[in-house]
Amino acid sequence: MIKPGTPAPDFALRSHAGEEVTLAGFRGRRLLLCFYPKDFSPVCSDQLSLYGQIKPELDEAGVELVGVSIDHTWAHAAFRERLDLDFTLLADFHPRGEMSGAYGAYLDAYGTTNRSLVLIDEEGIVRWVHEADTPLEVPASALILDALAELA
Protein backbone atom coordinates (compact mmCIF):
# COMPACT_ATOMS: atom_id res chain seq x y z
CA MET A 1 0.00 0.00 0.00
CA ILE A 2 1.23 3.49 -0.79
CA LYS A 3 2.69 5.32 2.22
CA PRO A 4 1.69 8.71 3.67
CA GLY A 5 4.09 11.46 2.57
CA THR A 6 4.41 9.95 -0.92
CA PRO A 7 3.40 11.93 -4.00
CA ALA A 8 0.17 10.43 -5.31
CA PRO A 9 0.64 8.59 -8.61
CA ASP A 10 -0.96 10.40 -11.52
CA PHE A 11 -3.93 8.81 -13.23
CA ALA A 12 -6.35 9.39 -16.08
CA LEU A 13 -9.48 7.23 -15.82
CA ARG A 14 -13.01 7.37 -17.20
CA SER A 15 -15.82 8.26 -14.82
CA HIS A 16 -19.28 6.73 -14.61
CA ALA A 17 -20.29 9.42 -17.12
CA GLY A 18 -17.51 8.47 -19.54
CA GLU A 19 -15.50 11.64 -18.88
CA GLU A 20 -11.75 11.54 -18.35
CA VAL A 21 -10.77 12.32 -14.76
CA THR A 22 -7.16 13.00 -13.74
CA LEU A 23 -5.34 13.51 -10.49
CA ALA A 24 -4.27 16.96 -11.75
CA GLY A 25 -7.95 17.88 -12.00
CA PHE A 26 -8.16 17.69 -8.19
CA ARG A 27 -5.20 20.03 -7.59
CA GLY A 28 -6.14 22.52 -4.88
CA ARG A 29 -8.71 20.14 -3.34
CA ARG A 30 -8.41 17.21 -0.99
CA LEU A 31 -9.31 13.85 -2.49
CA LEU A 32 -10.38 10.63 -0.79
CA LEU A 33 -9.94 7.64 -3.09
CA CYS A 34 -12.13 4.74 -2.04
CA PHE A 35 -10.95 1.54 -3.74
CA TYR A 36 -13.52 -1.27 -3.72
CA PRO A 37 -13.72 -4.66 -5.47
CA LYS A 38 -16.87 -4.76 -7.62
CA ASP A 39 -20.07 -2.91 -8.43
CA PHE A 40 -23.30 -4.61 -7.33
CA SER A 41 -21.77 -7.00 -4.81
CA PRO A 42 -23.65 -6.85 -1.49
CA VAL A 43 -20.61 -5.78 0.54
CA CYS A 44 -19.56 -3.07 -1.95
CA SER A 45 -23.14 -1.81 -2.09
CA ASP A 46 -23.16 -1.50 1.69
CA GLN A 47 -19.75 0.20 1.74
CA LEU A 48 -20.53 2.85 -0.83
CA SER A 49 -23.97 3.50 0.66
CA LEU A 50 -22.33 4.11 4.06
CA TYR A 51 -19.82 6.51 2.54
CA GLY A 52 -22.62 8.29 0.72
CA GLN A 53 -24.21 8.95 4.12
CA ILE A 54 -21.11 10.82 5.36
CA LYS A 55 -20.64 12.78 2.14
CA PRO A 56 -22.04 15.98 3.73
CA GLU A 57 -19.33 15.77 6.41
CA LEU A 58 -16.69 15.13 3.75
CA ASP A 59 -17.97 18.10 1.73
CA GLU A 60 -17.83 20.28 4.85
CA ALA A 61 -14.23 19.16 5.45
CA GLY A 62 -13.36 20.06 1.85
CA VAL A 63 -12.78 16.45 0.80
CA GLU A 64 -13.96 15.08 -2.53
CA LEU A 65 -14.94 11.40 -2.37
CA VAL A 66 -14.22 9.26 -5.44
CA GLY A 67 -14.80 5.52 -5.75
CA VAL A 68 -12.46 3.34 -7.83
CA SER A 69 -12.92 -0.25 -9.00
CA ILE A 70 -12.04 -2.38 -12.00
CA ASP A 71 -15.59 -2.24 -13.38
CA HIS A 72 -16.49 -0.56 -16.67
CA THR A 73 -18.02 2.93 -16.88
CA TRP A 74 -21.43 1.51 -17.82
CA ALA A 75 -21.49 -0.72 -14.74
CA HIS A 76 -20.49 2.30 -12.65
CA ALA A 77 -23.31 4.38 -14.10
CA ALA A 78 -25.90 1.70 -13.30
CA PHE A 79 -24.44 1.02 -9.84
CA ARG A 80 -24.37 4.71 -9.00
CA GLU A 81 -27.99 5.09 -10.10
CA ARG A 82 -29.13 1.99 -8.17
CA LEU A 83 -27.56 3.26 -4.93
CA ASP A 84 -28.45 6.92 -5.58
CA LEU A 85 -24.82 7.96 -5.10
CA ASP A 86 -23.79 11.53 -5.77
CA PHE A 87 -20.04 11.08 -6.04
CA THR A 88 -17.79 10.07 -8.91
CA LEU A 89 -16.94 6.45 -9.67
CA LEU A 90 -13.81 5.78 -11.73
CA ALA A 91 -13.22 2.77 -13.98
CA ASP A 92 -9.77 1.21 -13.55
CA PHE A 93 -10.86 -1.13 -16.34
CA HIS A 94 -8.12 -1.14 -18.96
CA PRO A 95 -5.37 -1.91 -18.43
CA ARG A 96 -7.14 -3.71 -15.59
CA GLY A 97 -6.09 -2.43 -12.17
CA GLU A 98 -3.19 -0.31 -13.41
CA MET A 99 -4.11 2.75 -11.33
CA SER A 100 -5.08 0.64 -8.30
CA GLY A 101 -1.75 -1.15 -8.57
CA ALA A 102 0.14 2.16 -8.55
CA TYR A 103 -1.52 2.92 -5.20
CA GLY A 104 -0.91 -0.60 -3.85
CA ALA A 105 -4.62 -1.40 -3.78
CA TYR A 106 -4.77 -4.14 -6.45
CA LEU A 107 -4.98 -7.78 -5.38
CA ASP A 108 -3.43 -9.96 -8.08
CA ALA A 109 -4.74 -13.15 -6.46
CA TYR A 110 -8.33 -11.90 -6.76
CA GLY A 111 -8.01 -9.86 -9.96
CA THR A 112 -9.64 -6.90 -8.25
CA THR A 113 -8.98 -4.03 -5.89
CA ASN A 114 -8.91 -4.37 -2.13
CA ARG A 115 -10.96 -2.11 0.11
CA SER A 116 -8.45 0.67 0.56
CA LEU A 117 -8.73 4.38 1.35
CA VAL A 118 -6.20 7.02 0.30
CA LEU A 119 -6.48 10.67 1.34
CA ILE A 120 -4.54 13.05 -0.90
CA ASP A 121 -3.94 16.69 0.02
CA GLU A 122 -4.32 19.79 -2.14
CA GLU A 123 -0.75 19.46 -3.42
CA GLY A 124 -1.07 15.81 -4.47
CA ILE A 125 0.65 14.27 -1.45
CA VAL A 126 -0.77 11.17 0.23
CA ARG A 127 -1.63 12.09 3.85
CA TRP A 128 -3.48 9.01 5.15
CA VAL A 129 -4.13 5.44 4.03
CA HIS A 130 -6.12 2.49 5.25
CA GLU A 131 -6.03 -1.00 3.79
CA ALA A 132 -8.58 -3.62 4.81
CA ASP A 133 -7.17 -6.98 5.87
CA THR A 134 -9.42 -8.72 3.33
CA PRO A 135 -11.85 -7.63 0.60
CA LEU A 136 -14.68 -8.72 2.91
CA GLU A 137 -13.82 -6.09 5.56
CA VAL A 138 -15.55 -2.72 5.11
CA PRO A 139 -13.59 0.21 6.57
CA ALA A 140 -16.08 2.02 8.81
CA SER A 141 -17.20 5.56 8.01
CA ALA A 142 -16.03 6.60 11.48
CA LEU A 143 -12.49 5.59 10.50
CA ILE A 144 -12.53 8.22 7.74
CA LEU A 145 -14.02 10.93 9.95
CA ASP A 146 -11.52 10.17 12.73
CA ALA A 147 -8.61 10.43 10.28
CA LEU A 148 -9.88 13.78 9.02
CA ALA A 149 -10.18 15.05 12.60
CA GLU A 150 -6.62 13.95 13.40
CA LEU A 151 -5.27 15.66 10.28
CA ALA A 152 -7.18 18.91 10.91
Contacts in CASP RR format, 6 or more apart in sequence:
PFRMAT RR
TARGET T0000
AUTHOR 0000-0000-0000
METHOD contacts of the structure
MODEL  1
MIKPGTPAPDFALRSHAGEEVTLAGFRGRRLLLCFYPKDFSPVCSDQLSL
YGQIKPELDEAGVELVGVSIDHTWAHAAFRERLDLDFTLLADFHPRGEMS
GAYGAYLDAYGTTNRSLVLIDEEGIVRWVHEADTPLEVPASALILDALAE
LA
1 103 0 8 1.000
1 104 0 8 1.000
1 105 0 8 1.000
1 116 0 8 1.000
1 129 0 8 1.000
1 131 0 8 1.000
2 8 0 8 1.000
2 9 0 8 1.000
2 102 0 8 1.000
2 103 0 8 1.000
2 104 0 8 1.000
2 118 0 8 1.000
2 126 0 8 1.000
2 129 0 8 1.000
3 126 0 8 1.000
3 129 0 8 1.000
4 126 0 8 1.000
4 127 0 8 1.000
4 128 0 8 1.000
4 129 0 8 1.000
5 125 0 8 1.000
5 126 0 8 1.000
5 127 0 8 1.000
6 125 0 8 1.000
6 126 0 8 1.000
7 124 0 8 1.000
7 125 0 8 1.000
7 126 0 8 1.000
8 23 0 8 1.000
8 31 0 8 1.000
8 103 0 8 1.000
8 118 0 8 1.000
8 120 0 8 1.000
8 124 0 8 1.000
8 125 0 8 1.000
8 126 0 8 1.000
9 23 0 8 1.000
9 99 0 8 1.000
9 102 0 8 1.000
9 103 0 8 1.000
10 22 0 8 1.000
10 23 0 8 1.000
10 24 0 8 1.000
11 22 0 8 1.000
11 23 0 8 1.000
11 90 0 8 1.000
11 99 0 8 1.000
11 102 0 8 1.000
12 20 0 8 1.000
12 21 0 8 1.000
12 22 0 8 1.000
13 20 0 8 1.000
13 21 0 8 1.000
13 68 0 8 1.000
13 90 0 8 1.000
13 91 0 8 1.000
13 92 0 8 1.000
13 99 0 8 1.000
14 20 0 8 1.000
14 21 0 8 1.000
14 73 0 8 1.000
14 90 0 8 1.000
14 91 0 8 1.000
14 93 0 8 1.000
15 21 0 8 1.000
15 73 0 8 1.000
15 76 0 8 1.000
15 88 0 8 1.000
15 89 0 8 1.000
15 90 0 8 1.000
15 91 0 8 1.000
16 73 0 8 1.000
16 76 0 8 1.000
16 77 0 8 1.000
16 79 0 8 1.000
16 80 0 8 1.000
16 88 0 8 1.000
16 89 0 8 1.000
16 90 0 8 1.000
16 91 0 8 1.000
17 73 0 8 1.000
17 77 0 8 1.000
18 73 0 8 1.000
21 66 0 8 1.000
21 88 0 8 1.000
21 90 0 8 1.000
23 31 0 8 1.000
23 120 0 8 1.000
23 124 0 8 1.000
26 64 0 8 1.000
26 120 0 8 1.000
26 124 0 8 1.000
27 122 0 8 1.000
27 123 0 8 1.000
27 124 0 8 1.000
28 122 0 8 1.000
28 123 0 8 1.000
29 62 0 8 1.000
29 64 0 8 1.000
29 122 0 8 1.000
30 61 0 8 1.000
30 62 0 8 1.000
30 63 0 8 1.000
30 64 0 8 1.000
30 119 0 8 1.000
30 120 0 8 1.000
30 121 0 8 1.000
30 122 0 8 1.000
31 63 0 8 1.000
31 64 0 8 1.000
31 66 0 8 1.000
31 119 0 8 1.000
31 120 0 8 1.000
31 124 0 8 1.000
32 58 0 8 1.000
32 63 0 8 1.000
32 64 0 8 1.000
32 65 0 8 1.000
32 66 0 8 1.000
32 117 0 8 1.000
32 118 0 8 1.000
32 119 0 8 1.000
32 120 0 8 1.000
32 144 0 8 1.000
33 66 0 8 1.000
33 67 0 8 1.000
33 68 0 8 1.000
33 103 0 8 1.000
33 116 0 8 1.000
33 117 0 8 1.000
33 118 0 8 1.000
33 119 0 8 1.000
33 120 0 8 1.000
34 47 0 8 1.000
34 48 0 8 1.000
34 51 0 8 1.000
34 65 0 8 1.000
34 66 0 8 1.000
34 67 0 8 1.000
34 68 0 8 1.000
34 117 0 8 1.000
35 67 0 8 1.000
35 68 0 8 1.000
35 69 0 8 1.000
35 100 0 8 1.000
35 103 0 8 1.000
35 105 0 8 1.000
35 113 0 8 1.000
35 114 0 8 1.000
35 115 0 8 1.000
35 116 0 8 1.000
35 117 0 8 1.000
35 118 0 8 1.000
36 44 0 8 1.000
36 47 0 8 1.000
36 48 0 8 1.000
36 67 0 8 1.000
36 68 0 8 1.000
36 69 0 8 1.000
36 113 0 8 1.000
36 115 0 8 1.000
37 43 0 8 1.000
37 44 0 8 1.000
37 69 0 8 1.000
37 70 0 8 1.000
37 110 0 8 1.000
37 112 0 8 1.000
37 113 0 8 1.000
37 114 0 8 1.000
37 115 0 8 1.000
37 135 0 8 1.000
38 44 0 8 1.000
38 69 0 8 1.000
38 70 0 8 1.000
38 71 0 8 1.000
38 112 0 8 1.000
39 69 0 8 1.000
39 71 0 8 1.000
39 75 0 8 1.000
39 76 0 8 1.000
39 78 0 8 1.000
39 79 0 8 1.000
39 89 0 8 1.000
40 75 0 8 1.000
40 79 0 8 1.000
40 82 0 8 1.000
43 135 0 8 1.000
43 136 0 8 1.000
43 138 0 8 1.000
44 69 0 8 1.000
45 79 0 8 1.000
45 82 0 8 1.000
45 83 0 8 1.000
46 138 0 8 1.000
47 115 0 8 1.000
47 138 0 8 1.000
47 139 0 8 1.000
48 67 0 8 1.000
48 79 0 8 1.000
48 83 0 8 1.000
48 85 0 8 1.000
49 83 0 8 1.000
49 85 0 8 1.000
50 138 0 8 1.000
50 140 0 8 1.000
50 141 0 8 1.000
51 65 0 8 1.000
51 87 0 8 1.000
51 141 0 8 1.000
51 144 0 8 1.000
52 65 0 8 1.000
52 85 0 8 1.000
52 86 0 8 1.000
52 87 0 8 1.000
53 141 0 8 1.000
54 141 0 8 1.000
54 144 0 8 1.000
54 145 0 8 1.000
55 65 0 8 1.000
55 86 0 8 1.000
55 87 0 8 1.000
57 145 0 8 1.000
58 64 0 8 1.000
58 65 0 8 1.000
58 144 0 8 1.000
58 148 0 8 1.000
61 148 0 8 1.000
61 152 0 8 1.000
63 119 0 8 1.000
63 148 0 8 1.000
64 87 0 8 1.000
64 88 0 8 1.000
65 87 0 8 1.000
65 88 0 8 1.000
66 87 0 8 1.000
66 88 0 8 1.000
66 89 0 8 1.000
66 90 0 8 1.000
67 87 0 8 1.000
67 88 0 8 1.000
67 89 0 8 1.000
67 90 0 8 1.000
68 89 0 8 1.000
68 90 0 8 1.000
68 92 0 8 1.000
68 99 0 8 1.000
68 100 0 8 1.000
68 105 0 8 1.000
68 113 0 8 1.000
69 76 0 8 1.000
69 89 0 8 1.000
69 91 0 8 1.000
69 92 0 8 1.000
69 112 0 8 1.000
69 113 0 8 1.000
70 91 0 8 1.000
70 92 0 8 1.000
70 93 0 8 1.000
70 96 0 8 1.000
70 97 0 8 1.000
70 100 0 8 1.000
70 111 0 8 1.000
70 112 0 8 1.000
70 113 0 8 1.000
71 79 0 8 1.000
71 91 0 8 1.000
71 93 0 8 1.000
72 91 0 8 1.000
72 93 0 8 1.000
73 91 0 8 1.000
73 93 0 8 1.000
75 91 0 8 1.000
76 89 0 8 1.000
76 90 0 8 1.000
76 91 0 8 1.000
79 85 0 8 1.000
79 89 0 8 1.000
80 89 0 8 1.000
90 99 0 8 1.000
92 98 0 8 1.000
92 99 0 8 1.000
92 100 0 8 1.000
92 113 0 8 1.000
96 111 0 8 1.000
97 106 0 8 1.000
97 111 0 8 1.000
97 113 0 8 1.000
100 106 0 8 1.000
100 113 0 8 1.000
103 116 0 8 1.000
103 118 0 8 1.000
104 116 0 8 1.000
105 113 0 8 1.000
105 114 0 8 1.000
105 116 0 8 1.000
105 118 0 8 1.000
105 131 0 8 1.000
106 112 0 8 1.000
106 113 0 8 1.000
106 114 0 8 1.000
107 113 0 8 1.000
107 114 0 8 1.000
107 135 0 8 1.000
110 135 0 8 1.000
112 135 0 8 1.000
114 131 0 8 1.000
114 132 0 8 1.000
114 134 0 8 1.000
114 135 0 8 1.000
115 131 0 8 1.000
115 132 0 8 1.000
115 135 0 8 1.000
115 137 0 8 1.000
115 138 0 8 1.000
115 139 0 8 1.000
116 129 0 8 1.000
116 130 0 8 1.000
116 131 0 8 1.000
116 132 0 8 1.000
117 128 0 8 1.000
117 129 0 8 1.000
117 130 0 8 1.000
117 131 0 8 1.000
117 139 0 8 1.000
117 143 0 8 1.000
117 144 0 8 1.000
118 126 0 8 1.000
118 128 0 8 1.000
118 129 0 8 1.000
119 126 0 8 1.000
119 127 0 8 1.000
119 128 0 8 1.000
119 129 0 8 1.000
119 147 0 8 1.000
119 148 0 8 1.000
119 151 0 8 1.000
120 126 0 8 1.000
120 127 0 8 1.000
121 127 0 8 1.000
127 151 0 8 1.000
128 147 0 8 1.000
128 151 0 8 1.000
130 139 0 8 1.000
130 143 0 8 1.000
130 147 0 8 1.000
132 138 0 8 1.000
132 139 0 8 1.000
END
